[in-house]
Amino acid sequence: MGENKQDIDLMHTIQIKFPRLSKGQKLIAEYILKHYDKAAFMTAAKLGTSVGVSESTVVRFANELGFSGYPKLQKALHNLIKTKLTTVQRIELSNDFISQESALKSVLKSDMENIRATLEKINHKTFDNIVNSIFDAEKIYIIGLRSSTALSEFLGFYLSIILDNVKVISYGISDIFEQMINLTEKDFVFGIGFPRYAAKTIEALTFARSRGAKVAVLTDSLLSPLASKSDYTLIAQSNMASFVDSLVAPLSVINALIIAVGLREKDNISKTFNDLENIWKEYGVYSSKDKEEY
């Protein structure tokens, strides 16, 4: 728990402990305070080489800060980057990250790692509780803004086919709170947010809690500001050292959520899709492969 707290106060911790550090450890501290964005992607050996100390000095430095090892310190630096880096800084960082290999190969490999890490981290009981909450709710509200809009719209599109009580909250003519004005304790709110977190999403979840609604979120960490507003938190890794948010793993979790809900309503879904197929055919929603166009 102490390490989680230090993820948030890492820089402050380094500043407080600085006078008591050894000469070599002070060099590491100064480098991290100035270049934490670069240090986060260095091994202990590379960080040591960069400041002119041994790898073991770097490991002792991590211990001095209260971490059980260098990987824990590195994780804290990653969390710091995700919450504090501006888009411009992320662009500069991506130049180092992506220039190692082609953009295609490095990004696909990164997304594969995000899905693998998500599979390890995700809590199956929490996932099941969220599915149950969806069916228990009188009305389901989905909110994900900025880059997470793509995720909220996708989830809302498919859940609306399965269920008839789904509402996606979005920027529009009416204010977000006006769209949630009828929210009660019988309702369920599903929030989606990844660094950099949209302030309006956090405010909407705070409002939902004040109304007594059940709240679940899909986010990147239990330290996320969305997680502190929720009853249930699903973690999906979104690490990408670039100006683009990696939404592959979150979308995969959303796919699983849609399918889990669909399996519970499979009889109704069959009828719904039969009706939809007739409508799509009648109004030419999809192009027919039998029709040749010149």
C-alpha positions, 0 to 999 in steps of 0.5 A: 500500500505504501508503494501505491502512495509513493506512486503519487508522491514520488517526486516529493519523496525524492526531495525529502530524502535527498539530503540523506542520500549517498553521493551516487544516489544524489546523482540518480535523484537529480537525473530523475527529478529533471528527466523522469520521462526518460528514466521511466524507460531505462533499465537499472543498468542504463540509468546507472550508466547515464549518471555514472554509477553502478547498477547496484547503486541504482537498486539501493537508491530504489530501496532507500525510497521504500521500494522493494526493487528497481522494477517497483520504482520504474512502475511508479515512474510510469504512473507519474508519466501517465498522469503528468506528461503533456501531449508535447512531451509524449510526442518527444518521448515517442520519437525515442520509443518508436525509432528503434523499429518500424512504427507498425512493428513496435506499436503492434508489439506494444498492444500485444503486451497491453492485452497480455498484461490486462489478462493477468491483471483483470479481476474476474469477480469484478467483471461478473459483478459488473455484468450482474449490475447491468441486468439489475439496473433500471437504466444504464448510463455510459460515459467516456469522453475525449479519446474514450468517446470511441469506447463508450460509443462502441459499448453503447451501440452494442448494448443498445441492441441487446437491452432497451435501457442504455444511454450514452452520455456525450458532449452535445447540445445539452450539458452532461449533467442535464443528460443525467438529471433523472439518475437514481439509486436504481441506475448503473453508471459505467465510466471509461477513462485513460490518461490524460483523464477527462475532468468531466468524466470524473465530475459525472462519476462524482455526481452519480455517487451523490445520487446513490447510483452504482458505479463501475469504471474501466481505467488503467490503474487503481490509482486512477481518479476514476477508480476512487469514484467507483464500486467496481473497477476493471483495469486495462493496460493502455501504455503507449509512449506516444501522443496516441492513446492505446485503446486496444486492451480496453476495447478487448475488455469491452468486447468481452463485456458485450459478449457476456451480456449477450450470452445472458440474453441470447434468445432475445438477441436472435429475435432482435437480429432477425428483425434487424436483418430484415430492416437492413435489407429493406433499407439497404443499410449494408451493400450486397455482395450479389449486387455489382456496381459499376 
